[in-house]
Amino acid sequence: MNITLQGVSARHPAARAGHAPALRSLDLSVASGEQVAVIGPSGAGKTTLLQVMACALPPTEGRFTLDGRDPWTLPRSALQRQRGQLFLAPQVPPLPPRQRVVTSVLAARLPAMGLLASLRSLFYPSDIPAAFDALDHFDLADKLFERVDRLSGGERQRVGLSRALLAPAKVWLIDEPLSALDPTRSKQAVTTLQGGARERGVTLVATLHQVDVALAHFPRIVGLRDGQLAFDLPAAEVTQDRLARLYDQFEHELRGEVPVVVASEPAAPQPAVMHCR
């Protein structure tokens, strides 16, 4: 699925009056099957960009299209179907704490299921082997029947990522997938997502604080700062000088230290089709 943003600005409804938009006049295109890493300091607009791409947040200005079609001009039912082709993985996965892991993982298939099948799946998981296999890619197969609230933060994050492997989506939008993972798990998660995307012909866009991981694994790097495009380059052309300018006054993030939480980019509510219920 091709993604195009032309002069797109976006502002979260909860943003304070007079506050600058999280995205400002952004031009960006991602071709079908492409794999792109988005980097930049906290508050740069990375999460908002994914929310716009996921049809979770409409642009306030500009034009956003998927395969040449503006999803916000579609009837509500058609928009819901469009959202079902987009898998958004938030940094903190929205997994019900008392739910079994197998149910949380299989919930990724809900956009392709009817109402009765969806309700039945909450009590009688329909494809346990598929859930086992998806979890196994992230070394979590032994957690298949665990309750979500008994998992560590890193395990919950990997459960959220494993759902991508079962989602009936043409685009994976992954927000900070490595924030709770150690270096070994981080490499495993990135290679698993990239391999799964290639195998399925899925477009992959991931935001990353780990600049070294982005440069090592993604062929194309998009740099955002203050809601605007700083650069859009092949990874080999992203120099240390460019990175220094991108992370000016945020050098601790470039060094891989814990980012400062910025309130200018509040989390948007996600479309129901992307979440397990």
GUFI-875051 format. One record per residue: y, x, z of N, C-alpha, C, O, CB in turn. Coordinates in steps of 0.001 Angstrom, whole numbers, plus 500000, padded with zeros to 6 digits. Last residue first. Glycine has a CB too. Example, Ala and Ser with C-alpha at 12.3 -4.5 7.8 and 13.67 -1.06 7.14 Angstrom:
REM GUFI-875051
497750512850507080498940513670507140500030512900507870501138513409508039499402514084505725 494310513190507800495500512300507800496700513200507800496681514236508465495527511308509046 
END
This chain:
REM GUFI-875051
493610489526522305494039488455523228492928488199524233493070487341525104494394487136522453 494892492436520729493778491646521204494287490619522215495290490846522892492688492551521828 497352492578518126496942492743519501495690491935519803495457490882519209498063492344520433 498291491963515710497978493364515939497374493583517324496933494688517637499228494214515772 499015489365515660497844489733514895497428491167515137496307491546514796498095489518513441 501412489152517059500174488822517746498947489299516993497931489609517614500087487342517965 503698491865516712503079490656516164501722490412516789500963491352517024502943490760514648 505304493054519714504473493268518551503926491949518024503712491014518795503337494218518883 508667493564520777507422492796520892506636492908519604507213492865518518507709491312521220 509831496966520903509903495604520366508606494878520622507548495504520680510215495617518863 511240499054523340510035498636522623510169497196522168510566496319522935508787498800523507 514508500421522733513544499657523520512369499221522674512481499044521461514208498444524145 516230502880522378515234502374521442514164501601522194513028502064522292514602503524520635 517893503850524276518521503289523084517524502681522129517916502029521161519308504341522374 516930505118526489516921503655526519517467503024525259517512501798525155517706503168527686 514670507753526495515976507299526047515943505791525900515041505242525267516380507975524715 513079510129528440513054508733528012514469508292527692515370508437528519512423507821529099 512490513385527257513309512535528110513272511113527571513420510908526367514768513061528188 509169514708526799510461514229526328511173513373527356510554512729528203510288513451525060 507658517583528115507721516124528217509094515646527780510100516112528317507413515651529661 507559520204525595507677519717526958507831518195526943508097517596525901508873520387527679 507496521401523124506335520621523526506381520134524949505363519692525481505118521416523337 509696522574522117508746523473522795507512522724523287506582523339523810509426524172523975 511048520364521300510498521245520272509480522205520861508524522602520195511614522025519585 511880519488523788510907518699523043510265519530521940509068519407521681511571517454522450 513731521406524501512536521250525339511464520433524621510271520661524824512901520579526674 515820521039522726514911522155522495513637522048523321512584522533522908515605523455522803 517805519262522200516508518711522621515431519789522470514285519495522132516137517437521783 519937520520521127520136519901522442518883519176522939518913518544523995521302518923522385 518407520169518029519555520731518745519855519883519979520009518665519878520803520810517819 516312519482516398516132519329517847517260519990518643517075520331519811514791519922518271 517272520049513844516788518707514147516735518456515644517067517367516114515415518494513539 517832522769514026518935521825513826518507520406514190519282519649514773519427521871512369 515242523756514365516250524037515384517433523074515253517973522616516260516732525497515275 514040522957511981513583522367513239514616522573514344514843521682515163512234522971513657 515395524611510189515507523151510063515108522472511376515762521529511821514620522633508897 514489527092511145515921526775511158516145525268511054516991524715511756516645527498510006 511792527017510635512232527010512029513716526687512141514151526077513118511942528358512684 511200524758507847511444526055508470511848525908509938512195524823510404512526526810507704 509199523157505887509907522858507135510040524157507923509097524594508583509156521757507977 507614523653503756509046523904503580509863523569504830511088523689504820509565523101502406 505047522878504371505282524312504151506760524650504036507136525811504200504563524769502900 505181520071504378505116520802505650505448522277505482506071522870506364503734520660506265 507656518762502154506295519247502399506280520105503656507259520787503960505764520054501183 510215516593503606509758517799502930508256518004503073507645517482504006510491519003503469 513057515334504432511790514767503978511162515806503067511520515902501893511986513377503238 515524515261507050514851515887505915513552515152505631513022514441506484514582517387506187 516975513288508404517446514675508434516822515485507313517496516305506689517130515322509785 517920510008508206516988510979507649517611512368507672518642512606507043516585510590506213 518894508485511343519112508850509951518110509924509512517538510641510332520555509345509747 518786508034514045518516506921513153518677507220511687518606506311510860519383505813513496 519161510536515204520213509528515331520045508404514310521026507885513777521583510175515167 516875511906512969517783512176514092518892511137514060519492510888513014518375513634514022 513701512712511583514730511722511904515597512227513046515117512887513968514092510363512273 511807514144509024512582514402510233513670513359510411514473513136509505513196515800510189 508617514015507761509916513337507748510597513606509081510035513330510140509762511793507493 506334515902505951507019515754507238508375515082507013509172515523506185507198517141507939 503134516064504537504534515663504377505132515373505743504529514698506578504659514420503451 500577516816505301501182517472504139502674517174503970503394517944503334500454517055502895 499612517526508638500160516555507695500842517265506525501602518211506733501154515619508404 498701519642510291497751518648509780498304517712508704497528517155507928497257517829510910 500678521406511135499343521940510842498462520939510099497569521341509353498658522357512131 502900519856511671502981520857510609501606521352510188501390521681509022503831522029511057 501927518282513819502406517662512582502398518661511430501938518343510333503820517097512778 501408520256515727500303519444515197500713518801513880499932518778512929499878518356516216 503993521173516227502991522104515698501806521349515098501262521762514074502504523055516805 505237518934517324505659519413516009504615520341515401504376520301514194507004520134516110 504488516348519026503869517662518884504138518196517474503367517943516548502336517590519168 505464513844518762506310514791519480505783516209519319506538517171519459506393514421520965 505132511809515885504555512840516746505654513616517449506647514002516834503667513794515935 504083508956514106505164509661514785504545510625515790503564510301516460506145508661515488 502437508474511023502316508736512463503568509420512974504064510359512351501074509602512766 501019506617508546502318507119509015502216507262510528501943506290511233503514506153508602 498800506291505926498920506684507333500311507243507605500733508216506980497840507725507707 497095504039503877498343504775504079498513505038505572498387504125506388499569503985503505 493627504335503076494688503735503880495921504646503907495798505870503953494188503462505316 491139504810501972492294504706501099493503504098501771494312503428501129491947503907499903 489071505318503663489360503905503392490516503717502414490843502584502060489676503186504687 489036508087503847487807507384503477488081505950503047487400505424502167486829507392504638 491629508608504797491219509049503458490002508268502965489950507843501811490908510552503464 491438507476507362492412506959506400492036507355504979492113506537504062493818507469506733 489447509064508552489231507635508381490171507025507361489771506160506581489390506932509695 490775511552508526489537511377507791489230509912507530488807509546506434488399512012508539 492945510951510220493180511357508834491927511180507981492007510713506845493645512810508781 491623510289512611492498509322511953492711509680510489492662508810509619493841509244512673 490268512726513101489523511476512951490362510428512219489869509757511313489087510941514328 492369514542513351491411514724512257490591513458512025490252513144510885490479515905512555 493643513441515661494349513554514382493371513673513217493523512986512208495291514763514398 491619513628517629492214512340517284492882512392515913492704511486515099493230511922518348 491093516398517742490025515462517380490609514135516907490157513575515908489079515230518575 493555517333518637493056517743517325491973516790516837491940516420515664492513519179517379 493585516070521164494639515811520178494161516165518776494341515388517838495910516609520522 491451517177522515491384515765522160492428515411521098492189514561520241491581514897523405 492561519783522766491287519563522081491145518123521622490766517865520480490123519932522991 495022519374524210495001519919522846493700519678522086493729519398520888495259521383522899 494838516061525790494911517515525838494786518066524415494474517308523497493800518099526765 496854513089525625495663513847525276495895515352525408496995515849525169495224513508523859 498937511342525730498117511435526940496875512308526725495949512279527536497696510037527393 500153511533523211500973511744524404500154511926525672500608512590526603501910510590524584 499196511146520683498656512278521429499324512476522784499084513488523443498796513530520617 500388509186519120498986508999519517498435510067520449497324509922520959498139508950518306 503077508010518439502809509016519473501361508938519976501139508650521152503781508835520650 501977505348516654503140505815517412502719506744518547502077506310519504503927504621517973 500959504696513476500478505227514743501648505889515492502228506865515016499316506243514510 499972502545511219501250503008511778500979503412513220500791502556514085502379501891511690 498128502217508372498032502543509792499358503149510226499809504147509663496842503522510078 497492499820505914498464500778506447498197500964507933498056499989508670499932500296506201 495610498012505404495880498961504336496867500041504767497054501043504077496410498235503121 493074496745507621494457497076507290494523498077506144493611498880505943495180497634508517 491175495561509473491194495261508037492575495532507454493181494642506857490787493794507781 490025497971511868491062497036511434491003496809509921490802497759509164492451497556511836 488333499936512666487755498611512418488766497617511861488388496529511426487167498062513693 489854502159513110488675502324512259488009500990511922487206500920510991487672503238512938 491731501360514980492149501528513586490953501577512645491026501094511515492981502799513433 490455501494517409490584500174516784491009500288515317490688499419514506491598499320517558 490805504053518297489525503721517678489573502367516975488807502126516042488418503722518725 493274503944519565493183504580518253491886504209517542491868504066516320493286506095518393 492570502669521972493545502059521073493477502633519667493606501900518686494935502236521623 490864504618522993490329503294522665491279502591521688490841501995520704490131502436523959 492741506632523432491726506827522393491035505516522027490659505321520871490687507848522855 494172505480525545494862505800524298493867505992523154494124505560522030495718507062524471 492196505313527486492778504078526952493487504349525627493410503544524699493763503458527969 491835508057527898490736507248527358491254505944526782490813505511525718489693506962528444 494305508771529005493884509350527734492755508569527093492716508430525871493460510780527930 494226507278531388495260507029530388494874507564529024495084506904528007496566507646530825 490795506286532127491988507110532313493008506776531235492693506071530276491633508618532280 489416503052532906489577504208532042490811505007532438491754504465533014489670503774530581 489293500723534210488569501828534816488647503104533976488018504110534302487123501439535026 490465498758532735491222499266533883490494500386534625491038500940535581491515498135534841 488497498104530827489642498914530427490353499512531632490803500657531571490616498080529613 485099498467531801486330497698531822487498498624531538487498499783531952486514496980533174 482452499565529594483357499755530740484492498756530666484812498252529589483917501200530779 480835499506527403480842498306528245481654498492529529481559497678530447479419497917528598 481459502042526188481397500811525409481531499560526277482271498644525918480099500758524640 481605504640526969482505503700527651482434502305527039483278501462527346483943504214527599 480122506235525359479547505925526669480413504944527464479996504468528520479359507208527469 481781506701523194480687505737523047480096505333524387479619504209524539479598506311522164 483860508415522938483982507378523968482841506372523908482928505302524510485309506653523824 484583510286520949483775510688522106483883509708523266483984510109524426484191512066522573 485649509131518741486603509658519718485904510072521019486547510195522062487686508611520014 483489508219517389484368509146516672485394509784517610485941510845517312485085508419515531 482542506327519153481855507612519068482691508649518334482603509840518635480514507446518374 484061504089518621484304504831519858483682506222519807484234507177520353483754504060521054 482846503353516197484279503670516241484621504483517479485379505451517404485117502385516213 480181502884517061480467503941516091481936504348516114482253505536516059480080503487514690 480561500705518808479963501956519293480316503110518363480704504185518819478429501818519411 481505498798517003482366499256518096481866500588518650482658501489518926482423498200519219 479194498519515424480449498985514813481412499500515873482065500523515671481113497853514009 477299497531517304477113498844516677478385499393516031478631500598516081476026498757515638 478442494945517948478446496028518935478217497386518292478881498344518688477384495777519992 479745492543516729479230493725516035479316494932516967480154495816516791480021493990514716 480598490454518383479806490148517196479182491365516527478183491229515821480655489439516211 480588489612521799480965490593520776480017490537519583478797490568519742480978492008521368 481243486832523177480008487362522594480388488341521472480497487935520315479086486197522047 483801486346524061482697486203525013481390486816524506480548487257525288482479484739525323 485463486834521940485929487194523276484802487172524301484847487897525295487037486256523711 484243485751519742484141487201519916484618487657521293484235488728521765484942487908518840 484957483086519827483588483444520154483472484939520468482706485343521343482654483066519001 487591483247518943487311482814520310485906483219520737485692483644521872487480481300520436 487129484079516299487948484896517206487658484530518661487500485409519508489455484711516898 485682481969515236485047483287515335485811484183516296485205484964517030484958483952513954 487679480002515353486444479848516124485730481185516304485236481494517388485512478847515439 489694481089513616489958480786515011488676480726515841488597481332516910490702479476515120 488485483828511516488985482491511774489111482244513266488695483067514082488076481449511139 489544487217510915488613486238511456489278484877511625490485484789511850488056486719512790 491225489233510320490346488786509233489382487688509677488510487275508913489557489964508687 492567489830512699493337489322511554492476488793510412492948487985509614494225490406511028 490434490832514412490912489461514531491726488978513330491597487811512957491737489335515762 489561493417514527489131492625513370489697491203513379489459490444512439487618492565513325 490336494443516932491037494935515741490698494111514506491461494104513539490693496399515494 488534493588518777489709492741518559490533493206517364491344492444516838490580492723519806 486728495603519143486426494633518100487586493675517839487624493020516797485192493848518474 487983496835521352487865497526520069487628496528518943488272496611517897486726498557520113 487797494918523379489110495431522970489047496085521603489951495913520785489638496431523996 485038494657523617485832493510523172487201493957522679487708493442521683485988492490524308 484319497182524563483745496697523311484563495537522754484759495446521542482288496267523520 485650497309527042486089498156525937485567497629524603486298497629523613485622499599526154 486412494188528597485476495252528285485969496029527063486617495476526175484061494680528038 489412493476530488488543493285529333487586494463529165487904495591529541489378493098528064 491293493826532355490000493346532831488991493140531690487867492689531911490187492045533589 493604494693530919492929495584531869491546495130532294490692495971532573493766495738533076 494066494449527460493933493681528706493104494452529724491978494836529409493291492306528433 496019496841525878494640496452526153494578495679527471494996496203528504493716497698526205 498117497985524004498167496733524762496766496177525015496378495164524433499013495696524016 498648501517524388497928500415523742497896499159524607497674499249525814496506500843523414 501487503169524097500686502610525189499945501398524628500558500353524413501586502213526437 502312503559521454502000504716522298501162504307523502500232505017523884503289505401522766 500699501162519225501777501634520100501328502837520932500135503095521091502246500500521026 499648500919516103499103501404517377500251501927518225500737503030517978498024502517517151 499394498531513695500360499276514493499731499641515827499328498764516590501659498459514704 498276497874510577497782498166511922498799499054512629499037500189512216496374498852511876 498523495378508250499268496483508862498750496691510283498787495769511098500811496197508866 497471493098507376497152494281506582497827495531507123497723496609506537497556494065505140 498551491158508966497149491476509165496692492686508374495636493249508663496312490304508801 501044490825507879500935491617509098499495492015509388499237493066509975501504490847510274 500304489081505816500797490419505496500684491332506710500274492486506584502255490357505009 499688486813507278498622487483506531499027488904506164498206489820506195498272486691505263 502263486260508239501191486566509179500032487269508483499456488210509028500699485289509857 503519485670505823503968486820506602502907487235507608502674488427507811505282486504507320 502195483323505166501999484496504314502452485768505023501846486825504850502760484331502992 503179481656507178501741481915507092501447483153506249500558483938506578501018480701506506 505973481671506602505453482211507857503957482538507784503524483581508274505704481224508981 506745482817503254506519481762504258505835482350505484505196483399505408505664480607503667 508720485824502694507491485048502580507485483873503563508152483933504596506272485947502821 510777487488503088511068486336502243509857485422502117509947484360501502511523486793500864 509801489619504465510597488668505235511050487480504394511651486550504930511802489362505827 508566491324502656507730490426503461508523489365504198507979488311504527506938491220504453 509372491888499425510028491800500725509236490831501605509230489630501334511517491336500576 507345493935497401507670492581497852508285492621499246507780493304500137506413491688497848 506404496439496658507475495833495873507913494457496320508776493856495680507060495753494483 504562497106498636504088496894497259505113496112496451504759495237495661502737496152497256 506956495993500723505569496437500731504982496075499378504908494902499012504750495789501911 510377496789501477509353496148500669507994496800500890507894497988501198509731496203499193 513628496234502592512316496779502964511255496038502172511218494807502180512055496654504507 517026496913502276515866496232501709514591496977502088514494498193501924515991496119500172 520020496389504304519145497098503386517946496263502963517863495069503253518674498377504015 520193495433507776520818495733506485519784496423505609518798496970506103522098496629506658 518424494810509688519708494118509757520514494346508484521402493561508149520505494587510980 514915494268509151516133495077508987517381494212509156517384493032508808516147495764507600 512796492873511712513444492780510396514648493710510312515333493916511313513879491334510111 509901493978513151511348493979513353512015493914511984511819494815511167511816495249514154 507339493956512345507582493485513699509068493336513974509461492651514917506959494431514708 506472495074510016507006493704509962507129493106511361507034491891511535506107492809509086 505916497726510189504865496806510616505282495344510539504527494464510954504447497132512019 508298498953509539507190499048508584506072498059508904505364497605508005506633500464508569 509673498404511919510142497829510663509010497827509639508784496828508955511362498611510123 508135499946513653508234498502513873508736497787512629508279496688512316509157498204515052 508582502533512691507240501958512606507275500445512780506518499733512121506325502583513656 511339502725513320510881502843511940509496502232511775509257501491510821510866504312511504 511254502596516098511871501500515350511448501534513890511222500486513286513398501569515457 510118505100516622509381503881516954509950502685516205509191501843515726509418503623518467 512225506791515636510854506870515126510065505593515390509417505062514487510134508049515750 514805507155516443514509505961515657513087505911515146512766505073514303515442505873514507 515516509091518233515840509328516831515621508098515965516183508000514874515017510470516302 514837509022520873515968508207520463516339508365519006517362507837518570517139508531521297 513779512421521004513752511071521582515009510310521190516106510868521173513622511134523124 513797514150517777513970514034519229513900512596519701513954511664518898515291514639519650 511107514179515342512508514086515723512621513887517219511650513497517869513207512943514973 508814513179512710509192513923513905510685513755514166511427513255513320508830515418513758 506148511726511149507568511542511425507879512241512740507277511932513768507952510022511484 503834512490508619504199512624510024505710512507510160506461513107509392503696513972510606 501786510798506305503126511294506639503283511380508148502912510456508872504221510382506033 499751510418503616499716510680505048500996511425505431501257512529504952498441511501505444 499099507845501126499763509059501599499656509177503116499493508178503817501239509069501168 498120505442500216497171506496500538497781507779501051497054508716501382496376506800499359 501029504707498384499727504235498833498775505410499050498637506271498181499134503247497816 503971506479499510503056505998498483501728505569499090501354506015500174502828507075497430 506946505696500968505626506254501262504651505635500274504517504413500207505188505979502758 510407506334501101509288505727500383508007506460500754507984507688500844509519505763498843 513637505682502385512345506347502556511282505590501779511251504359501790511959506443504056 516810505628503699516063505545502451514773506337502619514805507521502955516904506080501242 518762503993506110517644504895505849516982504586504513516637503440504225516618504805506973 521042503081507603521078503343506158519981504308505724520243505309505057522437503901505760 519782503776510651521051503607509960520928504046508508520736505226508217522157504397510666 518134502526513534518029503084512184519322502795511446519897501715511583516802502497511414 519385501560515808518343502585515968518033503260514646517701504445514625517067501970516548 522967501195515761521629500778515344520626501920515533520979503094515429521644500315513871 524920501731518745524589502099517367523189501608517010522307501603517869524687503629517172 526208499005520636525352500179520563524985500451519112524763499521518336524085499991521421 527531496617520701528301497807520374527487499072520282528010500115519890529355497996521371 525426495268523156526466495038522167527270496322521951527633497014522902527391493880522607 522174496727523592523488496339524110524490496187522983524415496888521974523994497367525123 519149495306522272520115496404522343521474495897522817521878494781522490520253497092520972 517363493303521856517754493545523243518780494667523385519234494953524493516533493872524066 516810493351519102517595492231519655518084492466521083519100491901521488516769490973519625 517340496562517625516500495703518443517343494579519041518479494821519449515803496519519556 518241497091514313518697497059515696517791496109516476517515494994516035520197496616515791 518420498979511337517673498069512211518166498220513633518467499320514097516151498341512135 518946499518507862519415499660509241518653498636510077518287497566509589520984499452509355 518080500923504790517678500060505903518342500473507213518297501638507610516163500084506065 518296501860502158519494501600502942519235500744504165520074499926504541520520500941502088 515167500918501558516367501261500821517593500857501634517894499673501781516374500578499436 511842501729501911513038501336502646514241501833501864514335503017501542513032501904504110 508547500946501023509862501400500569510954500841501462510997499642501739510107500988499111 505166501648500618506195501239501572507534501799501097507643502989500802505858501732503026 502149500624499072503401501367498985504442500777499933504581499558500037503931501364497542 498805500852500000500000500000500000501242500885500000501370501787500828500007499038501233 
END
